[in-house]
C-alpha cells in the first residue's frame, strides 16, 4: 500500500497503543492468585494467541518504520534553492533552533546594563559596575529574524512532504 509519512506516524502510534493493550492484558492475565481451598477465578488468557498478536504488531511496526526511514533518507525536498532529505531538514532545524535561543537572549540585551553595586576594597563607597554588549545588537536581531524565517521555511517544506509524498509499505 502507498502511504504518506503523516499516515505512517499515525499507524505507528496505533500499533504501539495496540501492543501496549496486549502487553498490559498479558501482565494482568498470565497469573492468578487463589487462597487454599478457594475456587480460583482464572482470567481468560491464551499464551500462544497473545504471543502471535504481539509478534505481528512488532512485525508491522518494523516494516513501517523501515519504509519511513528509507523514504526520509531518500527524500529530495526543495527548500530555498537547496535539495534536502528529511533527516537533513531535522538536523538543520535543531541546529538553527539552538542558535535562535542564543540570539533571542542577545537581541533583548541593552548596549549597556548596570550590574549590582560592588564595594571597592578598602573604601566605604560602592562603585557601579556595567555590562557592555560586545556585539551589534541590531545584527543579532536581524539574525534572529532570518533564522526564524529559515526554520519556518524548513518546517513548511517538511509538512508539505509529510502530507503529500507517498511511499510503498508492504504489510
QUIBELCOR-V499238 format. One record per residue. N is the residue number from 1. RES is the residue in one small letter. NEAR is the number of other ideal C-beta (glycine too) atoms within 10 Angstrom. Layout:
# QUIBELCOR-V499238
n->N res->RES near->NEAR
n->N res->RES near->NEAR
This chain:
# QUIBELCOR-V499238
n->1 res->x near->9
n->2 res->x near->9
n->3 res->x near->19
n->4 res->x near->17
n->5 res->x near->22
n->6 res->x near->14
n->7 res->x near->17
n->8 res->x near->21
n->9 res->x near->15
n->10 res->x near->12
n->11 res->x near->17
n->12 res->x near->15
n->13 res->x near->10
n->14 res->x near->12
n->15 res->x near->18
n->16 res->x near->12
n->17 res->x near->10
n->18 res->x near->16
n->19 res->x near->17
n->20 res->x near->11
n->21 res->x near->12
n->22 res->x near->15
n->23 res->x near->13
n->24 res->x near->10
n->25 res->x near->15
n->26 res->x near->17
n->27 res->x near->9
n->28 res->x near->11
n->29 res->x near->15
n->30 res->x near->11
n->31 res->x near->9
n->32 res->x near->11
n->33 res->x near->7
n->34 res->x near->10
n->35 res->x near->7
n->36 res->x near->4
n->37 res->x near->5
n->38 res->x near->8
n->39 res->x near->7
n->40 res->x near->9
n->41 res->x near->8
n->42 res->x near->9
n->43 res->x near->11
n->44 res->x near->6
n->45 res->x near->14
n->46 res->x near->11
n->47 res->x near->10
n->48 res->x near->7
n->49 res->x near->10
n->50 res->x near->16
n->51 res->x near->12
n->52 res->x near->11
n->53 res->x near->17
n->54 res->x near->15
n->55 res->x near->10
n->56 res->x near->14
n->57 res->x near->20
n->58 res->x near->12
n->59 res->x near->12
n->60 res->x near->18
n->61 res->x near->16
n->62 res->x near->10
n->63 res->x near->13
n->64 res->x near->19
n->65 res->x near->14
n->66 res->x near->11
n->67 res->x near->18
n->68 res->x near->21
n->69 res->x near->13
n->70 res->x near->12
n->71 res->x near->21
n->72 res->x near->21
n->73 res->x near->11
n->74 res->x near->10
n->75 res->x near->20
n->76 res->x near->10
n->77 res->x near->19
n->78 res->x near->11
n->79 res->x near->18
n->80 res->x near->10
n->81 res->x near->5
n->82 res->x near->12
n->83 res->x near->10
n->84 res->x near->20
n->85 res->x near->16
n->86 res->x near->22
n->87 res->x near->12
n->88 res->x near->17
n->89 res->x near->21
n->90 res->x near->14
n->91 res->x near->12
n->92 res->x near->16
n->93 res->x near->16
n->94 res->x near->11
n->95 res->x near->12
n->96 res->x near->17
n->97 res->x near->12
n->98 res->x near->10
n->99 res->x near->15
n->100 res->x near->18
n->101 res->x near->11
n->102 res->x near->13
n->103 res->x near->21
n->104 res->x near->14
n->105 res->x near->10
n->106 res->x near->17
n->107 res->x near->16
n->108 res->x near->11
n->109 res->x near->14
n->110 res->x near->11
n->111 res->x near->10
n->112 res->x near->9
n->113 res->x near->11
n->114 res->x near->10
n->115 res->x near->9
n->116 res->x near->7
n->117 res->x near->10
n->118 res->x near->10
n->119 res->x near->10
n->120 res->x near->9
n->121 res->x near->5
n->122 res->x near->5
n->123 res->x near->8
n->124 res->x near->6
n->125 res->x near->7
n->126 res->x near->11
n->127 res->x near->9
n->128 res->x near->9
n->129 res->x near->11
n->130 res->x near->9
n->131 res->x near->12
n->132 res->x near->10
n->133 res->x near->13
n->134 res->x near->5
n->135 res->x near->11
n->136 res->x near->12
n->137 res->x near->14
n->138 res->x near->9
n->139 res->x near->12
n->140 res->x near->19
n->141 res->x near->15
n->142 res->x near->13
n->143 res->x near->17
n->144 res->x near->20
n->145 res->x near->13
n->146 res->x near->13
n->147 res->x near->18
n->148 res->x near->15
n->149 res->x near->11
n->150 res->x near->17
n->151 res->x near->18
n->152 res->x near->10
n->153 res->x near->13
n->154 res->x near->21
n->155 res->x near->13
n->156 res->x near->11
n->157 res->x near->18
n->158 res->x near->20
n->159 res->x near->12
n->160 res->x near->12
n->161 res->x near->23
n->162 res->x near->18
n->163 res->x near->11
n->164 res->x near->10
n->165 res->x near->16
n->166 res->x near->13
n->167 res->x near->17
n->168 res->x near->10
n->169 res->x near->18
n->170 res->x near->6
n->171 res->x near->11
